[in-house]
Amino acid sequence: MMGAAAAKYLAVDGMRTLLVGPEEGNAAGIHGSHHDQARITRFSGPDLTWSRLAARSMQRFAGIERESGIRFHQPCGHLRCDLPTVHPASHVDAVCSVLAHMPSSAKRIHRDEVVRRFPYLTFASDSVFHYEPGPAGLINPKNLVRAQCSIGEQHGMTLLRDVVTGISRKAGHFEVRVGNDRIKAANVLTAAGSYTSMMDLVPSPLAFSVRPETVLLVRVDGHEAGKWEGMPGIIWHFDDHPEVPYAYILPPVRYDDGNMYIKIGADHDKDVAANSVSSFDTYMRGNGSHRTTELLRDLLLKLIPSLRGAPYHGKPCMLTYTITGYPYIDEVSENWFVAAGGCGASAKSSDTIGYLASRMILRTPWPEAFDPSLFRVGSGGPVPKTTL
């Protein structure tokens, strides 16, 4: 998602651009978490930088849809549920501080209004809520990538559906290996997500943590669609589970099999060990962690008890975390750039991340709201968990 956005912006600015990336289900066993139908988009959150990345992207969604002719955005709103301020793990004060800096219509709403508008949801009585109307809501990440590629191609970008197996520096240029072909390039941007350091795509491995994460899909009948009308994307914080402190929930979305599913995710799998291209290939071709699937089902039934008895299954995902908590958008060697490490929070912000990467390559200053030092490649230290 970052690479498609960056390539689009470079092409729009007149740079001769080749974007290389594999199709879903390719024989090389390369996977992407954006091969899905829905991601939450919002800027209500406890981190101002992430909120600004999201807000700028959301402002661009309508224009991207218009220019590409591809729909990917559903402005169904966003509901945030936090622990009360007195709780040591509460994010309420940080969220309020962020919203004070944002031109936002997001507002705190009382629990009674939540019950009235969303009677199928069950929250703790002391929960604190913020509601953010559209353009907050959902995006279809696969369609967003298609839209970015379409705009890039309209401006002369070449799209090659294949796998880059290696990049090396030669005299005066880079050599990019794609199958048996060798492509010359003056500049290279590696935006390969979890594979950025697992393959020969950067001069030396970056400080990443790649984690498998299973999400749960619960099928809802199409004739009940009216029941869920107006359901927003949800981020839900709680303190009564021994392992998981939060979850994110998406309203019913139609998937490729024709069925409608409500999705929930929370944290990475604790029972899956994967650290190579082949092990992630095996993981991504399955149904994810059974343990995580059942954990998520129990959580979702607490929030939406009416889903008891509905068919469900797990879906595997792989996330890349940096040691800074922000994506790496940096020049790692002369004319060799990287944009990777979404920290489980970048789908909604990918257009801005790609834009910043394109400015870096063009040696153009970034907007004042974004400090380049926050996005430099780090080294050493623990990998933090992104704060939702």
C-alpha positions in Angstrom: 0.0 0.0 0.0 2.9 2.4 0.8 4.7 1.4 -2.4 1.7 1.9 -4.7 1.1 5.4 -3.2 4.7 6.4 -3.5 5.0 5.2 -7.1 1.8 7.1 -8.0 3.1 10.4 -6.6 6.5 9.9 -8.3 4.8 9.3 -11.7 2.5 12.3 -11.2 5.6 14.4 -10.7 7.1 13.2 -13.9 9.6 10.6 -12.7 10.0 7.6 -14.9 8.7 5.0 -12.5 8.4 1.2 -12.5 6.3 -0.4 -9.8 7.0 -4.1 -9.2 4.8 -6.2 -7.0 3.2 -9.7 -7.1 -0.4 -10.7 -7.6 -2.3 -12.2 -4.7 -1.8 -16.0 -4.7 1.4 -15.9 -6.6 3.5 -19.1 -7.0 6.5 -17.5 -5.2 4.7 -17.7 -1.8 4.8 -13.9 -1.2 1.9 -12.6 0.7 0.5 -9.2 1.7 -1.9 -8.3 4.5 -3.6 -5.8 2.2 -5.2 -8.7 0.4 -8.4 -8.1 2.4 -11.7 -6.3 2.1 -11.7 -3.9 5.0 -9.5 -1.7 7.3 -10.6 0.9 9.8 -9.8 4.5 8.9 -10.0 7.3 11.5 -7.8 9.9 13.2 -9.2 9.7 16.7 -6.3 8.2 18.7 -3.7 8.9 21.4 -0.8 9.6 19.0 -0.7 13.0 17.1 1.7 11.8 14.4 -0.3 8.8 13.5 -3.5 10.9 13.6 -1.9 13.5 11.2 -0.8 10.7 8.8 -4.4 9.3 8.8 -6.1 12.7 8.5 -4.0 13.7 5.4 -4.8 10.4 3.8 -8.5 10.6 4.5 -8.6 14.1 2.9 -7.3 12.5 -0.3 -9.7 9.5 -0.5 -12.4 11.3 -2.5 -9.9 12.6 -5.0 -8.3 9.2 -5.4 -11.7 7.6 -6.0 -12.6 10.3 -8.5 -9.4 10.2 -10.5 -9.2 6.4 -10.6 -12.9 5.5 -10.9 -12.4 2.9 -8.2 -14.4 2.9 -5.0 -12.6 1.8 -1.8 -13.9 4.1 0.9 -17.0 3.6 3.1 -17.5 6.7 5.5 -19.5 4.8 8.1 -17.9 6.6 11.0 -15.8 5.4 13.9 -16.5 4.6 17.6 -13.7 4.6 20.1 -14.2 3.0 23.5 -11.6 3.7 26.2 -11.1 2.8 29.8 -12.0 5.6 32.2 -9.4 8.2 33.0 -8.8 6.8 36.5 -7.5 3.6 35.0 -3.7 3.5 34.7 -4.0 2.1 31.1 -6.5 4.7 29.9 -5.8 6.7 26.8 -8.6 9.2 27.3 -6.4 12.2 28.2 -4.0 11.5 25.2 -7.0 11.1 22.8 -8.5 14.4 24.0 -5.1 16.1 23.6 -4.7 14.8 20.0 -8.3 15.9 19.1 -7.6 19.4 20.4 -4.9 19.7 17.7 -7.0 18.3 14.9 -9.7 20.1 12.8 -12.1 17.3 13.9 -15.8 16.8 14.3 -15.0 13.9 16.6 -16.6 14.3 19.9 -17.2 12.5 23.2 -20.6 10.9 23.5 -22.4 9.5 26.4 -23.0 5.8 26.9 -26.7 6.3 26.6 -26.3 7.6 23.1 -24.1 4.6 22.2 -26.8 2.3 23.5 -29.5 4.2 21.5 -27.5 4.2 18.3 -25.9 0.8 18.5 -28.2 -1.4 20.6 -26.4 -4.6 19.5 -23.1 -3.5 21.2 -22.4 -4.3 24.9 -19.8 -2.2 26.7 -18.8 -1.9 30.3 -20.8 0.7 32.2 -17.8 3.0 32.9 -16.5 3.1 29.3 -15.6 6.4 27.8 -16.6 7.0 24.1 -15.7 9.2 21.2 -17.5 9.2 17.9 -15.9 10.4 14.7 -18.2 10.8 11.7 -17.2 10.2 8.1 -14.8 10.3 6.4 -13.9 8.0 9.2 -15.0 4.5 8.5 -13.6 1.8 6.4 -11.4 1.4 3.3 -11.0 -1.6 1.1 -7.2 -2.0 1.0 -7.1 -4.1 -2.2 -9.2 -1.5 -4.0 -7.1 1.3 -2.7 -4.0 -0.3 -4.1 -5.8 -0.8 -7.5 -6.8 2.9 -7.4 -3.2 4.1 -6.7 -1.9 1.9 -9.5 -4.5 3.1 -11.9 -3.6 6.8 -11.3 0.1 6.0 -11.6 -0.4 4.3 -14.9 -2.4 7.2 -16.2 0.7 9.3 -15.5 3.1 7.0 -17.3 4.0 4.6 -14.5 4.8 1.0 -15.6 3.3 -1.8 -13.4 5.0 -5.2 -13.4 3.2 -8.0 -11.6 6.1 -10.0 -10.4 8.5 -10.6 -7.4 11.7 -8.8 -6.9 14.2 -11.4 -5.6 17.1 -9.1 -5.0 18.6 -5.6 -5.4 22.3 -4.8 -5.7 24.4 -1.7 -6.4 26.4 -1.6 -9.6 28.6 1.0 -11.1 26.4 4.1 -11.5 23.1 2.2 -11.0 21.1 -0.4 -9.2 20.4 -3.9 -10.6 16.9 -5.2 -9.7 16.4 -8.9 -10.1 13.0 -10.0 -11.3 13.0 -13.6 -12.4 15.7 -14.0 -15.0 15.6 -10.3 -15.9 17.9 -7.6 -14.6 16.4 -4.1 -14.5 18.6 -1.0 -14.2 17.4 1.8 -11.9 18.9 5.1 -10.8 16.9 5.1 -7.5 15.2 2.3 -5.6 12.4 2.4 -3.1 12.0 -0.8 -1.1 8.4 -0.9 0.2 8.0 -4.7 0.7 6.3 -4.8 4.0 7.2 -7.9 6.0 9.6 -9.0 3.3 11.8 -5.9 3.4 14.5 -7.6 5.6 13.6 -11.2 4.9 14.7 -11.0 1.3 17.7 -9.3 -0.4 15.9 -6.0 -0.8 17.9 -3.6 1.5 21.7 -3.2 2.0 21.5 -4.7 5.5 18.6 -6.0 7.6 16.5 -3.4 9.4 15.3 -3.5 13.0 11.9 -5.1 12.4 9.7 -7.5 14.2 7.4 -9.4 11.9 4.5 -11.0 13.7 1.7 -13.4 12.6 -1.7 -12.2 13.6 -4.9 -14.1 13.1 -8.2 -12.2 12.7 -11.7 -13.6 13.1 -14.4 -13.4 10.4 -18.0 -14.1 11.6 -20.6 -14.5 8.9 -23.8 -12.6 9.1 -26.8 -13.3 6.8 -27.4 -10.9 4.0 -31.2 -10.6 4.9 -30.1 -9.2 8.3 -28.1 -6.3 6.7 -30.5 -3.8 8.0 -29.8 -4.8 11.6 -26.2 -3.6 11.2 -27.0 -0.4 9.3 -24.9 2.4 10.7 -22.5 0.2 12.5 -19.1 2.0 12.6 -15.6 0.8 12.8 -14.8 0.2 16.5 -11.6 0.3 18.7 -12.5 -1.1 22.0 -10.3 -1.0 25.2 -11.0 -3.1 28.2 -9.3 -4.5 31.4 -11.1 -7.8 32.1 -9.2 -10.1 29.8 -5.9 -11.8 31.0 -4.1 -11.5 27.7 -5.7 -8.9 25.4 -6.3 -5.3 26.4 -8.0 -4.1 23.3 -9.7 -5.2 20.0 -10.8 -3.6 16.8 -14.0 -4.5 15.1 -15.3 -3.8 11.6 -18.9 -3.8 10.5 -20.3 -6.3 8.0 -18.3 -6.3 4.7 -18.8 -8.5 1.7 -15.8 -10.7 0.9 -14.8 -12.5 -2.2 -16.8 -15.6 -1.4 -20.0 -13.5 -1.6 -20.7 -13.6 2.2 -20.9 -10.7 4.6 -18.5 -10.9 7.6 -17.9 -8.9 10.8 -14.2 -8.9 11.5 -12.3 -8.6 14.8 -8.6 -8.5 15.5 -6.6 -7.9 18.6 -3.0 -8.9 18.9 -0.4 -11.2 17.4 -0.5 -15.0 17.7 1.3 -16.3 20.7 1.4 -19.9 19.5 2.8 -19.4 15.9 6.6 -19.3 15.2 7.3 -17.9 11.7 10.5 -16.0 10.7 11.2 -16.8 7.1 9.7 -16.5 3.7 8.8 -20.2 3.6 7.4 -20.4 7.2 5.2 -17.3 6.5 4.1 -18.9 3.3 2.9 -22.0 5.1 1.2 -19.8 7.8 -0.5 -17.5 5.3 -1.9 -20.4 3.3 -3.8 -21.7 6.3 -6.5 -20.4 8.6 -4.2 -18.8 11.2 -4.0 -19.7 14.9 -6.9 -21.8 16.3 -6.0 -20.5 19.7 -6.4 -16.9 18.6 -9.5 -17.6 16.6 -11.3 -19.0 19.7 -10.0 -16.1 21.9 -11.4 -13.6 19.4 -14.7 -15.4 19.1 -15.1 -15.2 22.9 -14.3 -11.5 22.8 -16.7 -10.7 20.0 -19.5 -12.5 21.7 -19.0 -10.3 24.8 -19.4 -7.3 22.6 -22.2 -8.6 20.3 -23.9 -11.5 22.0 -26.4 -11.9 19.2 -23.7 -13.4 17.0 -23.6 -16.6 19.1 -24.1 -19.5 16.7 -23.0 -17.6 13.6 -20.4 -19.4 11.4 -16.8 -18.2 11.9 -13.3 -18.8 10.8 -9.8 -17.4 11.3 -7.8 -15.6 8.6 -4.0 -15.2 8.8 -2.2 -11.8 8.6 1.4 -10.7 9.0 2.4 -7.3 10.5 5.7 -5.5 10.6 6.7 -3.4 13.6 9.6 -1.0 13.8 11.5 -0.1 17.0 10.3 3.5 16.8 6.6 2.8 16.6 6.4 4.7 13.3 7.1 3.6 9.7 10.6 3.8 8.4 10.7 6.4 5.6 14.4 6.9 5.1 17.4 6.7 2.8 19.4 3.7 3.9 22.1 4.1 1.4 22.8 6.7 -1.4 19.7 6.7 -3.6 18.4 3.5 -1.9 15.2 4.3 0.0 12.8 2.4 2.2 9.2 2.8 3.2 8.1 -0.1 5.4 6.9 -1.0 8.9 3.3 -0.2 9.3 3.1 -1.3 12.9 -0.4 -2.6 12.4 -1.7 0.9 11.9 -0.7 2.1 8.5 -3.4 1.0 6.0 -5.5 4.2 6.6 -2.3 6.3 6.4 -0.6 4.6 3.4 -1.3 7.4 1.0 0.5 10.0 3.2 3.4 7.6 3.9 3.8 7.0 0.2 3.7 10.8 -0.4 6.4 11.4 2.2 8.5 8.7 0.6 8.1 10.3 -2.8 9.2 13.7 -1.4 12.2 12.1 0.1 13.3 10.6 -3.3 12.6 13.9 -5.1 14.7 15.7 -2.4 11.6 17.9 -1.7 10.8 19.2 1.8 8.1 17.5 3.8 5.0 19.3 5.1 5.7 21.0 8.4 3.4 18.6 10.3 5.8 15.7 9.8 9.3 15.5 11.3 11.6 13.3 9.2 13.6 12.3 12.3 10.6 10.3 13.6 10.7 8.1 10.5 14.4 7.3 10.3 15.6 3.8 10.5 16.3 2.8 14.1 18.7 0.3 15.5 18.7 -1.8 18.7 16.2 -1.7 21.5 12.8 -3.4 22.0 10.1 -3.2 19.4 7.1 -1.3 20.9 3.5 -2.1 20.4 1.6 0.6 18.5 -0.9 2.4 20.7 -4.4 2.3 19.2 
